[in-house]
Amino acid sequence: GRWRNSVAASEEPALDKIVKVVSAGRDHGDAADFFLDGRRIFLDGRGAGATSRQGINVVTLDPATWQVTSARCYDTVRHTRAASSRLVEDLDALPDGCVVLVAVKGCGLESLDRLAFLALRRVGSQSLVMGPGHARGA
């Protein structure tokens, strides 16, 4: 989508940025990719070798500078409880106004616990649906 960063008149002019998130489950491409102005954002700052991994992939951006502040994967498939707990901690620690991008690779949503689901909702996720024992969404 297109995000417009609004800043006070005394600050530098607003920056137009194009953000693209690709999120596909195991049966539909198995991908979680992030792009800012056409350039791919890699996870954990490891460059081209750090591709998305299974589970919940999260990239955060500073809304004033559009710099990546974090890019992490939470493997909620293999490490369900630990990854869900870490996701909650990290999302709850984000500053107000931070831009949060989320993509799921594989079947990472099915293993989310309720606290992780609620943490995603607090940072603006609107397309998650809590089902019996798991979350689903795009």
C-alpha positions in Angstrom: 0.0 0.0 0.0 1.0 3.6 -0.1 1.7 5.3 3.2 2.1 9.0 3.6 4.2 10.1 6.5 2.8 13.3 7.9 5.1 15.6 9.8 4.7 19.0 11.5 5.1 22.0 9.3 8.4 22.9 11.0 9.9 19.6 10.1 11.1 18.3 6.8 8.5 17.7 4.1 6.5 14.5 4.2 7.9 11.5 2.4 5.9 9.3 0.1 6.9 5.7 0.4 5.5 2.6 -1.3 5.4 -0.4 1.0 4.6 -3.9 -0.3 4.0 -7.0 1.8 3.7 -10.4 0.3 2.2 -13.0 2.5 1.3 -16.5 1.3 0.5 -19.7 3.2 2.0 -23.1 2.5 -0.6 -23.9 -0.1 -0.4 -20.6 -1.9 3.3 -19.8 -2.6 4.8 -20.1 0.9 6.3 -16.6 1.0 6.6 -13.6 3.4 8.4 -10.8 1.7 8.7 -7.0 2.4 9.6 -4.2 0.1 10.1 -0.5 0.6 10.2 1.6 -2.6 10.8 -1.5 -4.6 13.8 -2.7 -2.5 13.5 -5.9 -0.5 13.8 -5.7 3.2 15.8 -8.6 4.6 15.3 -10.1 8.0 17.6 -9.6 11.0 19.9 -7.3 8.9 21.7 -10.2 7.3 21.4 -9.1 3.7 20.4 -11.2 0.8 20.9 -14.5 2.7 18.2 -13.6 5.3 15.1 -14.6 3.5 11.7 -14.9 5.3 11.2 -18.0 7.4 8.2 -20.0 8.4 6.0 -18.4 10.9 5.2 -14.7 11.6 7.7 -12.3 10.0 7.6 -8.7 11.3 9.3 -5.6 10.0 9.1 -2.3 11.9 9.9 1.1 10.4 10.5 4.5 12.0 7.7 6.7 10.6 9.8 9.8 10.5 12.8 8.4 8.6 11.4 5.1 7.1 14.4 3.3 8.4 14.0 -0.3 9.3 14.1 -0.6 13.1 13.7 -4.3 13.3 13.1 -7.3 10.9 12.5 -10.6 12.7 10.9 -14.0 12.2 8.9 -15.7 15.0 8.8 -19.4 14.2 5.4 -20.2 15.7 5.4 -23.5 13.8 8.4 -25.2 15.5 8.6 -23.1 18.7 5.0 -22.2 19.3 5.0 -21.0 22.9 8.4 -19.3 22.9 7.9 -17.6 19.6 4.4 -16.4 20.6 5.8 -15.0 23.9 8.6 -13.2 22.2 6.3 -11.8 19.6 4.1 -10.4 22.4 7.1 -8.9 24.2 8.5 -7.3 21.1 5.2 -5.9 19.8 4.3 -4.5 23.3 7.7 -2.7 23.4 7.2 -0.8 20.2 6.8 3.0 20.4 3.5 4.6 19.5 3.3 5.4 15.8 5.8 2.8 14.7 5.0 1.3 11.2 4.5 -2.4 11.6 4.5 -4.8 8.7 3.5 -8.5 9.2 3.6 -11.4 6.8 3.0 -15.1 7.5 5.0 -17.8 5.8 3.6 -21.3 5.9 1.1 -22.0 8.6 2.4 -19.7 11.4 -0.9 -18.3 12.4 -2.5 -21.5 13.4 -0.2 -21.8 16.4 -0.6 -18.3 17.8 -1.8 -18.1 21.3 -4.5 -15.6 22.4 -2.0 -13.1 23.8 0.0 -13.1 20.5 -3.3 -12.6 18.6 -4.2 -9.7 20.8 -0.7 -8.1 20.5 -1.1 -8.2 16.7 -4.5 -6.5 17.0 -3.0 -3.8 19.2 -0.4 -2.8 16.5 -3.2 -2.5 13.9 -3.8 -6.0 12.4 -7.3 -6.1 11.2 -7.6 -9.2 9.0 -6.9 -11.9 11.7 -9.7 -14.1 12.8 -9.5 -16.2 16.0 -10.8 -19.6 15.4 -11.2 -22.6 17.8 -7.7 -23.0 19.2 -5.9 -20.9 16.5 -5.9 -17.7 14.5 -6.4 -17.3 10.8 -5.9 -14.4 8.5 -4.2 -12.8 5.6 
